[in-house]
């Protein structure tokens, strides 16, 4: 454990709010696990914590925040709400319920967890989040798992999210989504940023870069995210691994190494499809 926390640098969202460039994911932690992990991570220097209604651990996240002793105004707390709340009024009810579970007065970033296009009400849900921003209950409005055609509906309605959190790693580059985000100033946030099992961390391109820089394969992948302009939110409840995941701001991958990781992109027929999956 370091003597003093190494704070994560920030990036500016399209509404002027500063967001840390790396955070702590909390799925699938229980309340007890989340309380311990969040307290540990914040003491190490993390300032972004990512949770969701569907994770069932917002109470634990709030307990971890309180136990850390870190002032609220130094934190960036993200949560997400389910399809039951896809309306203007529903977004407010979801926000108020999350605030109560978290024990907080405001949320830094509130996301629609999945578009659930069969309901056809994600535009109304996003409208609801923007009203929460105006009311001071939320600092930034965003979405999660939105495909380009879902995003197009928001843009056509006059709404530009600050963030879209999507599955993203060197096996899943999501070029259409990333290009759209760049075009409209939307930040790309990555869930499961070091992969969902499988062989990603044993790829030669990644292990070679790890040896070259004296880092772990996971650190190389997280650095790839940072240099690509993404905000990764790796999940870990182990303080040693948390510290490793945070320690990616003191080296830089070469252009050749970045290209080698980009070249790992491949089709994934088992990936969750936001047109048919959601909660």
C-alpha positions as CSV (number, residue, x, y, z in Angstrom):
1,X,0.0,0.0,0.0
2,X,1.5,3.4,-1.0
3,X,2.2,6.0,1.7
4,X,0.1,8.6,-0.1
5,X,-2.6,8.1,-2.8
6,X,-1.6,8.6,-6.4
7,X,-4.6,10.5,-7.8
8,X,-5.9,9.7,-11.3
9,X,-5.7,12.4,-13.9
10,X,-9.0,13.7,-15.3
11,X,-10.6,14.4,-18.7
12,X,-13.2,17.0,-19.4
13,X,-16.7,15.9,-20.4
14,X,-18.7,17.8,-23.0
15,X,-20.6,19.7,-20.3
16,X,-17.4,20.9,-18.6
17,X,-17.4,18.3,-15.7
18,X,-14.1,16.7,-15.0
19,X,-14.1,12.9,-14.9
20,X,-11.2,10.6,-13.7
21,X,-9.5,8.7,-16.6
22,X,-9.7,5.4,-14.8
23,X,-12.1,4.1,-12.2
24,X,-13.3,1.1,-10.1
25,X,-16.0,-1.2,-11.4
26,X,-18.1,-3.0,-8.8
27,X,-20.0,-5.7,-10.7
28,X,-20.7,-8.4,-9.5
29,X,-19.7,-7.5,-5.9
30,X,-22.2,-7.9,-3.0
31,X,-22.8,-5.0,-0.7
32,X,-20.2,-6.3,1.8
33,X,-17.6,-6.8,-1.0
34,X,-18.3,-3.4,-2.5
35,X,-18.0,-1.7,0.9
36,X,-14.5,-3.1,1.4
37,X,-13.4,-2.7,-2.2
38,X,-14.5,0.9,-2.5
39,X,-13.0,2.0,0.8
40,X,-9.7,0.3,-0.2
41,X,-9.7,1.8,-3.7
42,X,-10.4,5.3,-2.6
43,X,-7.6,5.2,0.0
44,X,-5.3,4.1,-2.8
45,X,-6.2,7.1,-4.9
46,X,-9.2,6.0,-7.0
47,X,-11.8,8.8,-7.4
48,X,-14.2,7.2,-9.9
49,X,-16.5,4.5,-8.6
50,X,-19.0,2.8,-11.0
51,X,-22.1,1.0,-9.8
52,X,-25.7,0.4,-10.9
53,X,-29.2,-0.4,-9.6
54,X,-28.9,-3.8,-11.2
55,X,-25.7,-4.7,-9.4
56,X,-27.6,-4.6,-6.1
57,X,-24.6,-3.1,-4.3
58,X,-25.3,0.6,-4.1
59,X,-25.7,0.4,-0.4
60,X,-22.3,-1.1,0.0
61,X,-20.7,1.4,-2.4
62,X,-22.1,4.2,-0.2
63,X,-20.7,2.5,2.9
64,X,-17.3,2.2,1.3
65,X,-17.4,5.9,0.3
66,X,-18.2,6.9,3.9
67,X,-15.6,4.6,5.4
68,X,-12.9,6.0,3.1
69,X,-13.0,9.4,4.6
70,X,-12.5,11.0,1.2
71,X,-14.5,14.3,0.8
72,X,-17.5,13.9,-1.4
73,X,-16.5,16.8,-3.7
74,X,-13.3,14.8,-4.6
75,X,-15.3,11.8,-5.8
76,X,-17.0,10.9,-9.1
77,X,-19.8,8.4,-8.5
78,X,-21.6,6.7,-11.4
79,X,-24.7,4.7,-11.3
80,X,-27.3,3.3,-13.8
81,X,-31.0,2.6,-13.8
82,X,-33.0,-0.2,-15.3
83,X,-35.8,-0.4,-17.9
84,X,-38.6,0.0,-15.4
85,X,-37.7,3.7,-15.2
86,X,-37.6,4.6,-18.8
87,X,-39.6,7.8,-18.7
88,X,-39.1,11.4,-17.5
89,X,-40.7,10.7,-14.1
90,X,-39.2,7.3,-13.9
91,X,-35.7,8.7,-14.2
92,X,-36.3,10.9,-11.3
93,X,-37.7,8.1,-9.2
94,X,-34.7,5.9,-10.1
95,X,-32.3,8.7,-9.2
96,X,-33.9,9.4,-5.9
97,X,-33.9,5.7,-5.0
98,X,-30.2,5.4,-5.9
99,X,-29.3,8.5,-3.9
100,X,-31.0,6.9,-0.9
101,X,-29.2,3.6,-1.3
102,X,-25.9,5.4,-1.8
103,X,-26.4,7.8,1.0
104,X,-25.5,10.7,-1.2
105,X,-27.0,14.1,-2.2
106,X,-26.1,14.0,-5.9
107,X,-24.8,11.6,-8.5
108,X,-21.9,12.7,-10.7
109,X,-22.9,10.6,-13.7
110,X,-26.3,8.9,-14.2
111,X,-26.6,6.4,-17.1
112,X,-29.4,4.5,-18.8
113,X,-28.1,1.0,-18.3
114,X,-29.4,-0.6,-21.5
115,X,-31.5,1.0,-24.3
116,X,-34.2,-1.7,-24.3
117,X,-35.5,-0.6,-27.7
118,X,-38.5,-2.9,-27.5
119,X,-39.9,-0.4,-25.0
120,X,-39.0,2.5,-27.3
121,X,-38.7,5.0,-24.4
122,X,-35.0,5.6,-23.9
123,X,-35.3,9.1,-25.4
124,X,-37.8,10.0,-22.7
125,X,-35.5,8.4,-20.1
126,X,-32.6,10.5,-21.2
127,X,-34.8,13.6,-21.2
128,X,-35.5,12.7,-17.6
129,X,-31.7,12.6,-16.7
130,X,-31.2,16.0,-18.3
131,X,-33.9,17.5,-16.1
132,X,-32.1,15.9,-13.1
133,X,-28.9,17.7,-14.2
134,X,-30.9,21.0,-14.3
135,X,-32.2,20.2,-10.8
136,X,-28.7,19.7,-9.4
137,X,-29.3,16.0,-8.5
138,X,-26.9,14.8,-11.3
139,X,-23.8,16.4,-12.7
140,X,-23.7,14.6,-16.1
141,X,-26.1,12.6,-18.2
142,X,-25.1,9.5,-20.1
143,X,-26.0,6.2,-21.5
144,X,-24.6,2.6,-21.5
145,X,-24.6,-0.1,-24.2
146,X,-26.1,2.2,-26.8
147,X,-25.4,1.3,-30.4
148,X,-25.0,4.0,-33.1
149,X,-28.7,3.8,-34.1
150,X,-29.8,4.2,-30.5
151,X,-27.5,7.2,-30.2
152,X,-28.9,8.6,-33.5
153,X,-32.4,8.7,-31.9
154,X,-31.0,10.8,-29.0
155,X,-29.0,13.1,-31.3
156,X,-32.1,13.6,-33.5
157,X,-34.1,14.6,-30.4
158,X,-31.5,17.2,-29.6
159,X,-29.7,15.3,-26.8
160,X,-26.0,14.6,-26.7
161,X,-24.9,12.3,-23.8
162,X,-21.7,13.0,-22.0
163,X,-20.7,9.3,-21.9
164,X,-21.5,6.0,-23.5
165,X,-20.3,3.1,-21.4
166,X,-19.8,0.0,-23.6
167,X,-18.0,-3.3,-23.6
168,X,-14.6,-2.5,-25.0
169,X,-11.2,-4.2,-25.0
170,X,-8.6,-5.1,-27.7
171,X,-10.8,-8.0,-28.8
172,X,-13.8,-5.7,-29.1
173,X,-12.7,-2.4,-30.6
174,X,-16.3,-1.2,-31.4
175,X,-15.0,1.2,-34.1
176,X,-18.5,2.5,-35.2
177,X,-19.4,3.5,-31.7
178,X,-16.0,5.0,-30.9
179,X,-16.0,7.0,-34.2
180,X,-19.5,8.3,-33.5
181,X,-18.5,9.3,-29.9
182,X,-15.5,11.2,-31.2
183,X,-17.6,13.0,-33.8
184,X,-20.0,14.3,-31.2
185,X,-17.7,14.8,-28.2
186,X,-19.1,11.8,-26.3
187,X,-16.6,10.1,-23.9
188,X,-16.2,6.3,-24.4
189,X,-16.1,4.5,-21.2
190,X,-15.2,0.8,-21.1
191,X,-16.8,-2.0,-19.0
192,X,-14.9,-5.3,-18.7
193,X,-11.9,-3.3,-20.0
194,X,-9.4,-6.2,-19.6
195,X,-11.8,-8.8,-21.1
196,X,-14.4,-11.2,-19.8
197,X,-12.3,-14.3,-19.3
198,X,-10.6,-15.9,-22.3
199,X,-7.1,-15.5,-23.5
200,X,-6.7,-11.7,-24.0
201,X,-4.0,-11.2,-21.3
202,X,-1.9,-14.1,-22.8
203,X,-1.9,-12.6,-26.3
204,X,1.8,-12.2,-27.4
205,X,1.3,-8.5,-28.4
206,X,0.2,-7.8,-24.8
207,X,2.8,-10.0,-23.0
208,X,5.6,-8.6,-25.1
209,X,4.6,-5.0,-24.3
210,X,4.4,-6.0,-20.6
211,X,7.9,-7.3,-20.6
212,X,9.2,-4.3,-22.5
213,X,7.7,-1.8,-20.0
214,X,8.1,-3.9,-16.8
215,X,4.3,-4.0,-16.3
216,X,1.7,-6.7,-16.1
217,X,-0.5,-7.6,-19.1
218,X,-3.5,-6.0,-17.4
219,X,-1.6,-2.8,-17.0
220,X,-0.7,-2.8,-20.7
221,X,-4.4,-3.2,-21.7
222,X,-5.5,-0.5,-19.3
223,X,-2.7,1.8,-20.7
224,X,-4.0,1.0,-24.2
225,X,-7.4,2.3,-23.1
226,X,-6.0,5.5,-21.6
227,X,-4.0,6.2,-24.7
228,X,-7.0,5.4,-26.9
229,X,-9.0,8.1,-25.1
230,X,-11.2,5.6,-23.2
231,X,-12.0,5.6,-19.5
232,X,-11.7,2.0,-18.3
233,X,-13.4,0.8,-15.1
234,X,-11.7,-2.5,-14.1
235,X,-13.3,-4.4,-11.3
236,X,-11.1,-5.6,-8.4
237,X,-11.7,-6.2,-4.7
238,X,-8.0,-7.0,-4.0
239,X,-6.0,-4.0,-2.8
240,X,-2.8,-5.2,-4.5
241,X,-4.6,-5.6,-7.9
242,X,-6.4,-2.3,-7.4
243,X,-3.0,-0.6,-6.9
244,X,-1.6,-2.3,-10.0
245,X,-4.6,-1.3,-12.1
246,X,-4.2,2.3,-11.0
247,X,-0.5,2.4,-11.8
248,X,-0.7,3.0,-15.6
249,X,0.0,6.7,-15.9
250,X,3.8,6.5,-15.7
251,X,4.6,4.8,-19.0
252,X,3.5,5.0,-22.6
253,X,3.0,2.3,-25.2
254,X,4.7,2.9,-28.5
255,X,2.8,3.5,-31.7
256,X,3.7,0.0,-32.9
257,X,2.5,-1.5,-29.6
258,X,-0.8,0.3,-29.9
259,X,-1.2,-0.9,-33.5
260,X,-0.5,-4.5,-32.3
261,X,-3.2,-4.3,-29.7
262,X,-5.6,-2.8,-32.2
263,X,-5.0,-5.7,-34.5
264,X,-6.5,-8.1,-31.9
265,X,-10.0,-7.0,-32.7
266,X,-12.2,-10.0,-33.7
267,X,-15.8,-11.0,-34.2
268,X,-17.6,-12.2,-31.0
269,X,-20.9,-13.9,-31.7
270,X,-21.5,-14.3,-28.0
271,X,-21.3,-10.6,-27.2
272,X,-24.4,-9.1,-25.5
273,X,-26.6,-7.4,-28.1
274,X,-28.3,-4.2,-26.9
275,X,-31.1,-4.7,-29.4
276,X,-32.2,-7.9,-27.7
277,X,-30.6,-7.9,-24.2
278,X,-31.2,-5.4,-21.4
279,X,-32.6,-4.9,-17.9
